Amino acid sequence: MQNLIKTIKHVMVEDRSLPFSVYSSVKEQHLLNVPIVKPLFIAVLDGDKVLGKAGEIVCHAGDFIFLSDNPAINMRNIPKKNEYFALLIEFDNEDFVGISIENSADGEKNHRMGEGFSVGDVSQELEKCLQQFVEWSLYSPKAMWPLRKKEILQLLCHMGHPEILTMVASHKLGQKISAMLSEQPSADVSMPTLCQHLGMSESTLRRKLSAEGTTVQTIKDQVKLGLGLHLLQTTKHSIVFIAAQCGYQSQSRFTSRFKGRFGLTPSELRKTKLTDQGENLTELRL
């Protein structure tokens, strides 16, 4: 795993868009109500990841978990000797088209069917595939990303995890709205604008969302705060800049909503990523 971690860190030095993300910390992160909208593959390469209100799912270094369609899941990212370090790859519906499971392995695997997630080991084959995926991302155009993502999905099926194919995002109205709002997370999209785009009345929109157990405001909060969490985990932008990117006019408002959602403030989360709380503070203000 250390070779893969080294490769990822080397690639991330490049200032360019990448088909994966990395979450890392040197102190434990305890996050509440983390939204999962698209199918998400997480390979834990160092430390432990614990999920669920009662810690029902535990992933150690060398394990992966595949998640999908969960509006609020609790997570703990726990560093060990060095740090917590995880590779994240998000998938779109199109990535699943044409995936075959005819030759999937027959051996007993560590996965759970029908529960919205699948867990297993990062085998040597999967580690090599991820290594190639990361290295290839340096020179591959964005239009080719789905091809290599399909390879990862196909390999997971071959390893005995065909249940991941059931995790394609459903056609819920809430997910459609979430995708729309994600295109411009800083914009305050009005209800009439949403209704016009969806071709339905406000009463119909509210009724359908109520049947799904959600509201427009809940979806807006998930999109904006989910983006804020992602930017805090993956960039060194200042908190005031991230707040603006998420559509909040003030850092204090963003901080209040962030803590209400995830159980800690943006500053507290940032401190989990620093070996010395005074380290890089000047950089974080940029």
Long-range contacts (C-beta under 8 A, 24 or more apart in sequence): 1-45, 1-46, 1-61, 1-62, 1-122, 1-127, 3-131, 4-45, 4-87, 4-127, 4-130, 4-131, 4-134, 5-45, 5-46, 5-85, 7-131, 7-134, 7-135, 8-45, 8-87, 8-134, 11-134, 11-135, 11-137, 11-138, 14-138, 17-142, 18-137, 19-89, 19-133, 19-137, 19-142, 19-145, 19-148, 19-149, 20-87, 20-88, 20-89, 20-133, 20-134, 20-137, 21-87, 21-88, 21-89, 21-90, 21-230, 21-233, 21-234, 22-85, 22-86, 22-87, 22-88, 22-234, 23-77, 23-84, 23-85, 23-86, 23-88, 23-233, 23-234, 24-83, 24-84, 24-85, 24-86, 24-273, 25-77, 25-79, 25-83, 25-84, 25-272, 25-273, 26-79, 26-82, 26-83, 26-84, 26-272, 26-273, 26-274, 26-275, 27-79, 27-271, 27-272, 27-273, 28-76, 28-77, 28-78, 28-79, 28-84, 28-272, 29-75, 29-76, 29-77, 29-84, 29-269, 29-272, 30-74, 30-75, 30-76, 30-263, 30-264, 31-74, 31-75, 31-76, 31-77, 31-229, 31-262, 31-263, 31-264, 31-269, 32-72, 32-74, 32-261, 32-262, 32-263, 33-72, 33-73, 33-74, 33-261, 33-262, 33-263, 34-72, 34-73, 34-74, 34-75, 34-226, 34-229, 34-262, 35-70, 35-71, 35-72, 35-73, 35-222, 35-225, 35-226, 36-67, 36-68, 36-69, 36-70, 36-71, 36-73, 37-69, 37-169, 37-175, 37-178, 37-179, 37-182, 37-222, 37-226, 38-68, 38-90, 38-91, 38-92, 38-169, 39-66, 39-67, 39-68, 39-90, 39-91, 39-96, 39-164, 39-167, 39-168, 39-169, 40-66, 40-67, 40-68, 40-88, 40-89, 40-90, 40-91, 41-65, 41-66, 41-88, 41-89, 41-90, 41-91, 41-152, 41-156, 42-66, 42-67, 42-86, 42-87, 42-88, 43-86, 43-87, 43-122, 43-126, 43-130, 44-84, 44-85, 44-86, 45-85, 45-86, 45-87, 45-122, 46-79, 46-80, 46-82, 46-83, 46-84, 46-85, 47-77, 47-78, 47-79, 47-80, 47-82, 47-83, 47-84, 47-85, 47-86, 48-76, 48-77, 48-78, 48-80, 48-84, 49-75, 49-76, 49-77, 49-78, 49-84, 49-86, 50-75, 50-76, 50-78, 51-75, 51-76, 51-117, 57-117, 57-119, 59-119, 62-121, 62-122, 63-119, 63-120, 63-121, 63-122, 64-119, 64-120, 64-121, 64-122, 64-126, 65-117, 65-118, 65-119, 66-117, 66-118, 66-119, 66-156, 66-161, 66-164, 66-167, 67-116, 67-117, 67-167, 68-116, 68-117, 68-167, 68-168, 68-169, 69-116, 69-167, 69-169, 69-170, 69-175, 70-116, 71-214, 71-218, 71-222, 87-130, 87-134, 89-133, 89-149, 89-152, 91-149, 91-153, 92-146, 93-168, 93-169, 94-146, 95-146, 95-149, 95-150, 95-153, 96-153, 96-165, 96-168, 98-150, 99-150, 99-153, 99-154, 99-157, 99-165, 100-154, 100-157, 101-157, 101-162, 101-165, 103-158, 104-157, 104-158, 104-159, 104-160, 104-161, 104-162, 105-158, 105-159, 105-160, 106-160, 107-160, 108-160, 109-159, 109-160, 109-161, 111-160, 111-161, 111-163, 112-163, 113-163, 114-163, 114-166, 116-167, 118-161, 118-163, 118-164, 118-167, 120-156, 120-159, 120-160, 120-161, 123-159, 125-155, 125-159, 126-152, 126-155, 126-156, 126-159, 129-155, 172-212, 173-198, 173-205, 173-208, 173-209, 173-212, 174-209, 174-212, 174-214, 174-219, 177-209, 177-216, 177-219, 178-219, 178-222, 178-223, 181-219, 181-220, 181-223, 182-223, 182-227, 185-223, 185-224, 185-227, 185-245, 185-246, 185-247, 186-244, 186-245, 186-246, 186-247, 187-247, 188-247, 189-220, 191-216, 221-257, 221-261, 224-248, 224-257, 225-257, 225-258, 225-261, 225-262, 228-254, 228-258, 228-266, 229-258, 229-262, 229-269, 232-266, 232-269, 232-270, 233-269, 233-273, 236-280, 236-283, 236-284, 236-286, 237-286, 238-284, 238-285, 238-286, 239-266, 239-267, 239-270, 239-284, 242-266
